[in-house]
Each structure stands twice: as C-alpha cells, then as structure tokens.
Amino acid sequence: MTENKRKRTTANGLSERAPDYMSRQAQTTWRFLVGALGQIKELKPSDAKLIEMYCTQYEIYRNAYKHIQENGEVQGIYESVQNAAGEVIEKDFKGYKRNPMTQIYSDSIKNLNNIGKELGLSPKSRKELFDGLNEGDEEGVADIVRLFK
C-alpha cells in the first residue's frame, strides 16, 4: 500500500503537514498555526523550525500543566525513621518543596511568548506586522486582518 506523500503547502510555502516525528499534540498545534499563518508573505519555509519549536514548547507546557494539576504546585518532604532491623516505622514531615514541573511550566511559557513574538502571535507583534505592510497592498492587509480576528 503506497501513501500519497505529496506535500500540500500554504501560500507562503509552509507545509500543512507536520513532521512525522512530532507528537499528536504538537502536530495539532502545527496544523492550527500553519493554517493561521499560511497567508503571511513574510513567513518563509525556513521559518518552519520556529513553528516546530513553538509546537513542541506548547506540548511541554501542556504536559507540565497536567502534571501540576495532578500533583500540585508543592510536594511534601518526608524523612523515614527506621528501627534497628531497617524497617520504616515512621515518616517525619519536614516541610514542602516546589514541584519541579512548575519551573518547566514557567520556562515553556517564556519560550512560547518569545517564539510567538517572532511569529507575530502577540498583539504587539501583530500591530508591528500590520504597521510594516505596504499601504498599496490593501487586499493583503485585509487577508491578514481576517486571519487574526
């Protein structure tokens, strides 16, 4: 059985198909982003690596958030007290420590913001993108405005 590997691309040459090695979550994010960014002429196929980084960071963000929801922002620290035979007879509570996933979550949000700015995904970067467009290209401006609404 042969699969049609013909690549469909957007108007700016970005592949609509996510790389096969990406996870399902990252591929879903890829399709959404390429669909939203596909008509922006300033983006080129070489920017696909930025989109890939954004998609994988989004997956890390989602996984970290899920872990934090399941395990909390902090975790208890316990010290085991053992008898002479080495059996745990008691656990003493020593306090709390920050769940390491909170740092991963925080880092992924920062990375998403930075990469998103590069791709024109923040309100400020979109404004800069619109301000930089040629005034004679009203049709192109209208297409971009329609995409981001």
Protein Blocks (a to p, Z undefined) as FASTA:
>chain_A
ZZdfbdcddfkopafbdcfkbcfklmmmmmmmmmmmmmmmkbcfklmmmmmmmmmmmmmm
mmmmmmmmmnojbdcdddddddfkopafbdcdfbdcddfklmmmmmmmmmmmmmmmmnop
afklmmmmmmmpcfklmmlmmmmmmmmZZ
